[in-house]
Amino acid sequence: MKPVLYIARRFAFRERTGSRPAFIVLASVIGIAVGTAALILTLSIVKGFAGSVEGKLISFTSHIQVRQGDEQYFPASRYEQGLIAGFPGVVSASPFLEKSFILRSRPGERKGSAAVRPVVLKGITALERKAFLKQYLIGGEGRRQPTENGILSLYIGKTLAEQLGVKSGQKVLLAGLDREVKDGISSGNRDIVDLFASLDLEAARISGIYDTGLQDGFDDVVVIASLDEVQKRFHPDMISGYDVRVGDLSKIGTISGELARQLGFPFYTYTVFERYANLFEWLKLQKNISPLLIITITVVAVFNIISTLLVLVIEKTREIGMLIALGLEPRKIRLIFLGQSILISLAGVAAGAAVALSLTLFEQRFHLITLPEKSYFIKYVPLMIDPLDYLMVGLAVIFLTMLFAFIPARIASSLNPGTALTT
């Protein structure tokens, strides 16, 4: 076996002045390296992108929400919260209260005119608020400001703050309606007097501004406040539901279903994947494109190695004829060219993996490739280093190279020594 490998190495990497095979082998190694690097980078980007967006969505909201039918408010219960928190697989459970409002900035804050935006006011516990603001707060104070004349303390998203033209410390106005009042007006049972009489008007101060990077539907809509303050002003001792976090996201569907059965009517549960199904379907679409790219790049690499070995067979015809004339078996001739393919593919895979790793580390450090955060929810191209990707891509390239290198190896072993020596 040693002579076969020695001859294969000499055929593949022997340096001779004016030797075309040496240049062809170099071109083949570069081609395999480029293909390998492209495969690894494609997988790194797809996995990194999906992981970054999923991580933001999951960290922004709870893994599972427990509500009652028609999103009705209901009394907070320590028994229910304890039952949910103690459920197998659940890490924590905390109550929350959501209410829709129109948020209005003061006149003069935005070029002399007041700006208004629809928002969802979400009251959460002090522990949940502290953890959220520790991760995303970019302006203002992380701790709740002392109440001034009963003014509600709010934390709004960076996008909403820019739309309203407000900054931390400034005052805004909240205006909202109860669900019963809205139903009565829509059915014609209420008049305009009832409308104004039933308005929930509340002065508030911007205590801080957060930025999750999820601009549409998140940072421009959700307003965070203290659960106690929201309950006191609008729905005493009432909540909208429970935010639940689980330990293993792969079991979130099972936990959600079993939890709903355990609680029974009128409770129901739904996961973050169901709540933002359109975004997660979009991420799946990104993943579904990657196999097509991988197949395309692999086919190019395979034809690259086949063409290289065929050219080497043509260039080494005399040498092959001499080896056959000296008594080398056709099987060993095939092994020589298969050995060549292994050596070339190993060199290409090693070089491609090194290039991919270098580019990944460089991009992670300097973030040269930017993305429109409004469309992609992230500012930079995310690259995730997964050793399994490097291993699987390397083995796949070597395997395919070996598989399709059999064609030129078979041609080489079937050469007639007389014809080969006179060529």
N, C-alpha and C positions, 0 to 999 in steps of 0.2 A: 504493500500500500504506500510505503514511503516514496518509492520511485514515481508512482503515479502522481502523488501530491507535489513532488519536486518538479516534475515536468509541467503540471498544471500551473504552478506558480511561475515557472519560467515563461511559459506561453503567455500568461496574463500580464506579468509585470516586468518582463525583461526589458532593459533599457538598451536600445541600439540607436545609433545615429541614423536619422532618416527612417526610422521604423514606424510605419503607419499603424500597426497593431497597438503600439504603446499609446498613441494618441487616441485611437478608437476606444481602448479600455478606459482611458481617463475620461473620455466623453460619456461612456456608459456609467462609470461610477458617479459622475456629476449628475447624470439623468436620474439615476436611482436615488441619489441623495436629495435632489429637488423633490422628487415624488414622495419620498418618505417624510421629508420636512413638511410638505404641503398636507399630507394625510394627518400627521400629528397636530399641526397647527389648526387644521379644520376641526378635529375632535376637541382640541383645547378651547377653541372659541365657542363652539356649540355648547359644550358642557359648562364653560365659564359663564356664558351669557344666560343660559337657563338657570344655573345655580344662583347667579347674582339677582336676577329678577324675582325668582321664587323666594330667595332669602329676604328681599325687601318686602314682598307681599306678606310673607308669613310673619315677619317681625313687626309689620305695621298693624296687623290685626290679629285676632285670636285664631287658633287652629280650628276650634269648633264654637259655634254660638248656640245657646239654648234659649228659645223664645216660646211665646204662646201664640195661638192662632190669630191671624189678622194683625200681628205685631201689637197686641194690646199690652198696656201696662198692667203689672200685677204686683202685689205686695212682696217685698223682699222677705225671704225665709232662711233662717240659719240652718234649718233642717235640710232644705233642698240644696243649699250651697254645700253643706257638709256631705250630703249624699253624692253630689257630683264630684267634689274634690277627692272623696275616698274611692271613687270608681276605679277599677283596675286599668292602668295605663294612663290615667289622668295625673298631671303634675300639679296643676293649680286651677282654681275656679274663682272668679271675682264678678260681682254684679256691675251692671252699667245701665245708664239711662240715656236714651237718644231722643232728640226732639228737633224738628225742622224749624228753621228760622230764616228771616231775611236780615242780613247783617249790613248795617248802613254806617258809613264813615261820617264824621262831622263835616259840615260845609267848611271849605277852606283848606281841608287836608289834601284835596286833589284838585289843584288849579281853580279854587273858588267854588266848586260844586261837589255835592256829596255823591259818593259811589255806593251802589247797593249790589249785593251778591247773595244768592241762596246758599245756605250752609246747613250742615247737620251738627248740632251741638251734642257732644258726647261727654257725659259725666262719668268719670272713672275713679276708682279708689286711689288713695294717696300712694300706695305701694306701686300700682300699675303706672300712675302718672310719673312717679320718680324714675322708674326704669325706662319709660319711653323718652322722657326729656333728657335723661343722661346720655342717650344714644343719638338723639336728633336735634336737640336744642342748639340754635346758632345765634340767638339774640335774646336778651332779657335774663330773667332769673329763673333757675330751675325750681326753686321753692316758691310756694304760693305767696303772693303779696298780701300784706295786711289789708282787710276789707276797709274801704273808705266810703262811709255813708251807705253801706249796703251794696256797693258796686261789685258786680260779678267779675271774677278774674278769669281771663281767657288766654289760651295758647293757640295761635293760628299758624297755618302753613305759609311758607315763604311766597308761594305763588299767589295765594289769596291776599297777603299783605301788599304785594306789588299791584294787584288789581284794585285794591281799595285805596292805595297810596297812604298806608298807615305804618307807623313804627311802634316799637315796644314802648309802653308807657302812655300811649294815646288812648282816648276814649272812643267808643263806638256805641251804636244802638242796636239792640236785638228786637225784632218784631215777629210774632208768631201767632198761630191759631191752634186751639185744641181740635182734635179729630172730630169730635161731636159737632162743633160749631161749623167746621168745613163741610161736613156731610149735610147739615141743615141748610146751609147757604146754597150748595149745589143742587139740592132738591127743591129749592124755592120756598122753604119754610121759614127762612130768615130774611130780614131786610137789611139795608145798609146801616141802620142804627145799631142793630144787633151785631153787625160786623165790627164796627168801631168799639162797641162796648165790650166785646169779647177778646179784643186784641191783647196779647201778652207783650207788653213793652218793658224792656229791661235795659238799663244803662250798664255798660261793661267797660273794663279796661284791658288793653292788650298787655299781658304780663310777660309774654315771650313769643318768639317766632321759631318754629321748627322747620326742618327741611329733610324729608325722607328721599327726595329724588323722584317720587311718584307724583308727578305734577297734575295730570288729568284725573279727576275723580277722587283724589286723595288730599294733596296739599292745597288744592283750591276749593275744597268742600268741607272737610272735617275740622271742627273746632273742639279743642280739648278743654275741659273744665273739671272742677272738683265735683264728685258725685254728691257729696253732702250739700254743696251750694245749689246745684241744679235741682235736687229733690226739694230743698227748702223753699225755693222760689216757684216751682212749677207743679211738682207732683210729690208731696210729702210721703216718704216711706215707700214709694213706688219705684219699680225698675222696669227696664225693657227686656232684660234677660241676663244671662251669665256668659262671660267670656271664659273659654276653657282652653287650656294648653295641655298637649299630650307629650309623652316622652319619646314615642317612636312614630314618626310621620307615616311610615309605611303601613301602620295599622289604624290610621285615622278613620278610614271608612268603617271598619269593623267596630271601633270604639263608638263612633257616632251613632250607628244603628242600634247597638246594644244599649247605649245610654238613653236613646229615645224610647225604647221598649221598657226600660227600667222606670223612667219617669212617668210614662203614660200620658193619656190625654189630660189637658189640652197642650202639653208641651211637644215641641218638635225640635230637631237639631239639623244643622247643616254645616258643612265643612268649608274651609277657606277655598278649597278647590271647586266647590259647587257655587260659592258666592261670587267668585271671579272666574267663572268657567271660560269666558271669552278670552281672557288673558292667558290662561293656561293652555287653551287650545291653540293659541297663537304660538306659544313656546313649543308645543308638540309639532307644529308645522315646521318650525326651524329645525327641529331634530330630524324630521322625516326627509328633509332635503339632503342631509349629510351622507346617507348611504349612496345616493346618486353621485355625489362628488367623489366619494371614496372609490366607487367602481370605476369611474372615469379615469382617475389618477392611476389606479392599479393597472388598468388596461394599457395605458401609455407606458408604464414601467415595464410591463411584460413584453410588449413589442420592442421596447428599447433593448432589453437583454437578448431577445431572440435575434434581432438584427445585428447586434454586436458579435454574438457567437457565430452567426453565419459568415460575417466578414472575416472573423478570425479563422474559420475553417478554410475559406478561400485563400487567405494569406499564408496559412500554415500547411497548404496542401503537400508540398514537398516533404516537410518534416513528418507529416502524418504517414506519407508513403514510405519514408525511410524507417519509421518505427514499426510499421506493419511488416516490411521486408526483413527487419531484424528479429521478427518473431513475436512482436507484441500482439496479444490477442485483441480482437475487436471489442470485447467487453471492457478491457482496460483503456482502449481508446475512448470509449464512451465515458468511462470514469474520469479520464483526464479532462474532458470538456465539461462534465458535470462539476468537477472540482473547480474548474475555472469560473463557472457560474456562481458557485458558492463563495469563492474568494471575492469576486467582483461585487456580489450582492452584500456580503458582509462589510466590505469597505464602504459601499454606498449607504447602507443602513446606518453604520456608525457615524459617517459624516452627516447624514440627514438628521439623525437624532441630536447630534451636537449642535447643528445649526438651529433646529427647532427649539432646543432648550435655551440656547443663547438669545434668540429673538424673544422668547417668552419672558425670560428674566429681565431683558432690556426694556421691554414694554411695561412689565409690571413695575419697574423702577422709575421710568421716566414718563409713561403715559403719553406717547407721541400721537397715537391715533385716537381722536376724539369722536364722540357721537352726539347727535342732538338729543339731549336728555328728555325733552318733551315727548319724543316719539319712542325712544328705546328704554326710558327709565334709568339709564346709566350714562355717565359722562364719558367713560373710556371703554375701549374694547377689552372685555374681561378674558383673561387667559388662565385656565386652570391646569396645573401640572399634575397629571395622573400617571404614575409609573406604569400602571397596567396598560395605558394607551401606547406607551413607548414599546413595551414588550410585545403586545399583540400586533402592532403595525410591523415591527421588525420581523417577527416570526411569519406573518402573512406574506410579506415581500419575499423573504427567503424561500418559503414554501412554493409560492407561485413561480419564482425564478427557477427553482429546481424542476417544477412540473413542466414548464414550457421549454426549458433548456434541453429537454430530451430530444426535441426535433433536430437541432443542429448537431447534437452529440451522435444521434443515429446516422445522420448524413456522413459525418466524419468517419465513423467506424465502418461504413459500407464502401469507402473509397477503394478502388483497385490500385494496388501498389505500383504496378507498371505504369498506369496512366498518371498516377500522382507524381511519380518521380520524373516523368518527362514533361510535366506541366510547367 
